[in-house]
Amino acid sequence: MKNAKKKLIRYLICIFAIITLNFAIPRAMPGDPVMNLIGEDVMVSADTLNQIRSEIGLDRPVYEQFATYLWNLIHLDLGYSYHLHADVASLLCERMFWTLLFVGIAIILGAITGTYAGALSGWYSDSKISRAVTCVGMAVSCTPPYFLALIFLSVFVFRLGIFPFKALYDEPTIASVIHHLALPVIVMTLFSASRNFLIMRGSVIQEKNSHYALYARAKGLFDRGILWKHILKNASLPLITQVALDFGFIFSGAIFIEIVFSLNGMGTLIYDAILGRDYPVLQGAFLVIAITVILANLLADILYGIIDPRVRVNER
């Protein structure tokens, strides 16, 4: 119970720190939101500028703006977009569906393929195939997601013409959506799977020489049986932690991939908000991403307790 209370306090502190940073970081960017709103080539009087600032609440002191921001969050109000003239919550719900769709598919496929390939590569770590696949995995994991997306875009879109250039669909059908999202999902899956592969491989190499693995081998179990029945469970613990910690990194990578493929999701929404200095949209988008990462870490804590009984014993 004590550990559970400590975790709860830790998560609450993290949420407050995230809320504070979400408020401060957009305002630390250079540029004037009002000038971006009316356009740099438009000549307006100082009174007009002050009136616009007053209407969107930027004329007040920063601490008052922060207090209003907190008060609105308590009432689940994420604000109103300067440029898109819509509630931020509705904008995020509309855009987040597509981002979560292809990110969720990529994370699941990346976890499955990375775990399976990493386990086999770690078990047969001395083979040439394992070493070759490891080199490929290291190369992919070290490649920035946007650069990987640009390579796939150049090869499979511009040269081969297999996949469409941009947009989520030509017509709102399942086949059209799959055709448009296939390449971004493949890129995101490769990126996620490569990182999971390397972690699982190292974990299996460490676990296969442990005493319980030697004891299982002494009992006459086959190699594959030892791997899948005994080693995989313990070797997956570091992978669960990494996936939870890496969730925000994967999410940010997905945002860049969306920009490369011109997908109308969270990535393009954040990109346009940065260019327009749209504070409410940036605050809402960053808050949603941060809360998603926190929930992923909370889920990792729960899975840890389910897989490893020692965690449950220590929490009592």
N, C-alpha and C positions, 0 to 999 in steps of 0.2 A: 504494500500500500504506500509506503514511503517513497519507493522508486516511482510509482505511478503519479504521486503528487508532484514529485520533482520534474517528471517529464511534462506534466500539464503546465507547471509554472514555466518551464523552459519554452514550450510551444507558445504560451501567451506572450512571453518576452520577445520571442522571434516575430510574432505577428505584429506587435507594437513597433518593433524596430523596422520591420518591412513597411508598415504604413507610413512611418516617419520618412524613410528613404524615398518611398514612392511620391511623397509630397515634395521633398527637397530636390531630388535629382532633376525633374523636368524644369524647375525654376532656376537651376544652375546652368542650364544651356544658354548659350548666347542667342540674342535675337529678341524681338518684341512680338508677343502674340497678337497684339492689336495691329501692328504694321503688317504682319502676315495675313491677318484677317481682311484688311481693307485693300492690301496690295501696295507694293512699294512705289508704283508709278502714279498712284492717286494722291492728289494734293488736298489735304483737309486741314481745317484749323485746329489749333490747340484745344479749343473748347469741345470740338467734336471728338477728338481723341480722348479727352478726359471723360466725356459722356459715355463713350464705348467702354472704357476701363471701369467706370462705375457700374454699368449694366452687367458686366461679367464678373464683377467683384474683385478686380485686380488693383483697385485704388486704395484698398484697405491695407493696414499693416499685415506683415506676414503671419504674425501670431494669431491675428483674428481670422485670416484665411485658413490657417491650420485648424483652429477651433471649429470653424464652420465645416471643414472637411471631415473632422472626426464626428461631429454631430450628424452629418449626412450619412456617414458610414453606419452609425448606430441604427439609423432608420432605413438602412439598405438602399441608400440613394447614392449612386456613383457619379452623379452630375449630368451636365448637358454639354454636348459637343459644340465647340465654337464654330467649326467649319461645316460639319455634316448636319447640324441643326436637328439633332435627335438625342434621345436619352442614351447615355453611355451603356447602361445595362442592356437595352434592346439591341444596340449595335454589337456588343460583345456576344450576346446569345446567338445572334445571327451568324457572326463570323466564326465563333468558337466551335460550332458544330463541325465545320469542314476541317478545321485544324485538328481537333480531337479525333476525327474520323481517321485521317491518314496517319497521324502520330500514334494513335492507339493500335492500329493495324501493324505499323512498323515496329512498335515496341514489342508486341506479342510475337510477331514473326522473328524479330531479332533475338528475343530471349530464347525462343525454341531452337532456332538454328545455331545460335552462338553457344548455347549450353550443350547441345548434342555434339556439334563439331569440336568444341573445346574439350569435352570429356574424352572423346576418342583420340584427339591429338595429344592430350596429356597422358593418356594410358599407353599410347604407342609413341612416346615422345622421341625415341631414338630412330624412328623410321624417316626416310627421305621425304615421303609425302607429308608427314607431320611438320617437318621443318619448312618445306615449301609453302604449305598453307599458313604457317605461322608468319612467314615473311610477308605474304599477301595481307594477312590480317593486320600486321603492324603498319604496313603502308597505307591501308585504308583508314585505320584508326587515327593516323597522324595527319591525314588529309582533311582540311577544313570542309565542312558540309557544303558550303556554297561553291567551293572549287570543284568538289566531286559532282555537284549538280550541274555546273557549267560543262564539265567533260561529257556527262551523259546527254545533256541538251545538244551539244555540238555533234555527237556521234549519232544518237538515235532519233533526233528530231531534224536537224539541218542536213545531215548527210544521208541517213537511211530513210528518213521520213516515216518511221514506224508509228511514232506517237505525235499527238498534236502539240502545237507550240505553247499555247496558254489557255487559260480559263478552266472552269470546273466541269463544264459540259457544253455540248452543242445544243442539246435538247434534254429536258429533265427526265432522262431514263437511266436505269441502272447500268445498261451497257455503255452509254456515253460517259457516265461518271467513272466507271471502272477504267475505260480507255484513257481518260484524262488524268486520273490519279495514279495509274499504274507506275509510271516512271518516277514521280516523287516518292511513292511508297517504296519502290525498289532502292532508290538512293538512300532513303532514311533507314531502311532495313539493313542495308550493307553497313552503314555507319554504326548502327546500334549493335548489330551482330558481331562486328569486328572487335568492339570493346568487350562485349560479353565473352567472346571466344578466348581472348587473351587472359581474362581473369579466371575463367573456368579451367583453362589449360594449366595455368600455374597452380591453382588450387588442387587439381587432381594429381599433379606431379608431387605435391607436398603430401597429400593424403595417402597415396598408394604405397608409400614406404612406412606408414604408421603401423603400430602394433596390431590393431584390430584387423587391418588388411592382411598382414602376415598370418594372423591366427585363422582368418577365413580361408586363406590359401592352404594352410596346413590341414584344415578340415576336409579338403578335397573339392572346394568350390572352383568352378571354371572362372577364367579371367573375366569374361563379360559379366558373369553373375556377380562377382565381387564389385565390379565397377558400378553396375546399375542398382544393385540391392543395398550396398553398404557405403561405398565411397561417394556416390553422387549426392546423397543427402547431406553429408557434412561438407562436401566441396561447394555446394550451392549457397552456403551461408555468406561468404564474401560477395558472391554475385548479387544476392538480394540487396545487400548494403550498397553495392555500387550502382545498381539500377535505380535505387531510391535517391542516392546522392546525385546521380547523373541525369535524373529526370529533367531538371531545369536546363542542363546543358543540351539534352536532346531537344527540349522544347525550343530553345534559342536556335539550335541548328535547323529545326523545322521552319522557324520564321524566315531564315535566310533562304531556305529552299523554296518557300512560298513566293518570295520576292523574285527569285530566278525564274520560276515557272509561271509567274503572274497569276497565282491563285488568289482568289478573293477571300482570304481567310484572315487570321489574326496578324500574320506577317505584314501583309500589305496595309492593314489598318494601322498598325504601329508605325510603319514606315511613313505613311502619309501624315500621321499625327506628329511625328518628329519634325518633318519638313514644315508643317504648319504651326508648330509649337502649341498643339492642342492639349493643354494640361489635363483636362478631365479624362480624355481618352487614354492618355499615357498612364495616368494614375490608376484607372480602372483595369487596363490591360496588364500592367505590371503586377497589380494586386492579385488578379486572377491566376497569373502564372505562378506567383510566389505561394499562394494558398494551395495550388495543385501540387507543388513540390513538397510542401509541409504534409499534405495528405498522403503523398507517396511515402514519405519517411515514416509516418504513423502506421501505414499499412506494412512497411518493412518491419517495424517493431512487433506488430502482431504476428506476422509470419515467422519471425525469429522465435517467438515464444511457442508457436505451434511445432516448428521443426526441431528446435533444440530445447529439451526439457530443463537443461541447466539454467536457461534464462528465466523460466517460470519459477524455479526454486529460489533464485537470487532475488526475485521481485517480492517474495513473500516476507 
